[in-house]
Amino acid sequence: MQRFTEIEGIRGILAFIIVLYHYGLNTIVLKISGGIIENSHWGNAVDFFFVISGFVLGHSQNKQQKTWGQFSIQRAFRLLPPYLALFILYIAFEVSSWEHGEASLMLSTIGLSYMLGMPQWNGVSWSMSVELYLPILFFGAFFILKKRRILNLIFFAISLLCCSIISTSYPLIDTPSGLLRGLFGIGLGITLFLCAETFQ
């Protein structure tokens, strides 16, 4: 698969921002700016990840079409190994503090608890669940949007509007909000790719 050097660079910057966000980037910016910037939404960097993922997924599927099964397996093998490695560490050191029942813990092993609105072992891993399962669930949408250009333009406009609204608000991660962020972010990336292909 073709690698986009610029996109990889942007991903690196976004990953760094998200790590800093979880270690108090808002507080650091507040202090450095002397209180001028008090409501920065660095957590919204995740939404840019979703857009990039959608664009790359659209390009990949357009270049080499896969069946739903092939796509699902490839997606799982790409995203689950690092997630499972961290989960094993959690089991080793923190499982005794789990208070949400065995079913939720078991579903957490494959990142499915978030998608079902249940507690998961690592709250910040919600975006991995969205990245893994939404493209699998909406796999067929790519082919529909590719064939129906007007529908693609409509969904592009809706996704762009929704992502714009989301990016100006506090980043919510509860199940409905996170799923919508993923749906419109990944959708914007896919439709953006298809628009670029159409008007190239």
C-alpha positions, 0 to 999 in steps of 0.5 A, a space after each residue: 500500500 502506498 504510504 503518504 509521507 505527509 500524512 505519517 508526519 501529521 499522525 506523529 504530531 497528532 499522537 504527540 499532542 494527544 499524549 501531552 493532552 493526557 498529561 495536562 496540556 491544557 494546564 500547561 497552555 493555560 500557564 504559558 499563555 498567562 491565562 489567555 488560552 483557557 479552553 483549548 480542546 487538544 483532545 479533538 486531535 483524535 478527530 483528525 486521526 479519524 479523518 486521516 484514517 478514513 482517507 487512507 482506508 478509502 485510498 487502500 480500498 480503492 487501490 486493492 478491493 478486499 472482501 469484508 472478511 479480508 478487510 476485517 481480519 486485516 483491520 483486527 491484526 493492525 489494531 488489536 496486538 498493541 491493545 492486547 499487549 497493554 491489556 495483558 499488563 493491566 490484567 497483571 497489575 490492575 485487574 483486582 481493582 476492576 468493579 464492573 463485572 466479568 462480562 465487561 472485562 471480557 468484552 474489553 479484551 477485544 475492545 468491544 465493551 465501548 461499542 456496547 456502552 459498557 465500561 472498559 478497562 482503559 478509558 482512553 482506548 475508546 478511539 481504538 474501538 471506534 477505529 476498529 469496528 466502525 470501518 468494519 460495520 460500514 464496510 459496504 458504504 464505501 462502494 455505495 458512495 463511490 458509485 453515487 457521487 451525489 450521495 458522496 457529496 451530500 455525506 461529505 458536506 454533512 460530515 464536514 459540518 458535523 466535524 466542524 461543530 465537534 471541533 469547536 466543542 469539548 471532546 466528549 467520549 461517552 459511547 454515543 458521542 465517541 461513535 458519532 465523532 468516529 462516524 463523521 471523522 472517518 466518513 469525512 476522510 473517505 468522502 474527501 478521498 472519493 471527491 479528490 478521485 472524482 475531480 482529479 
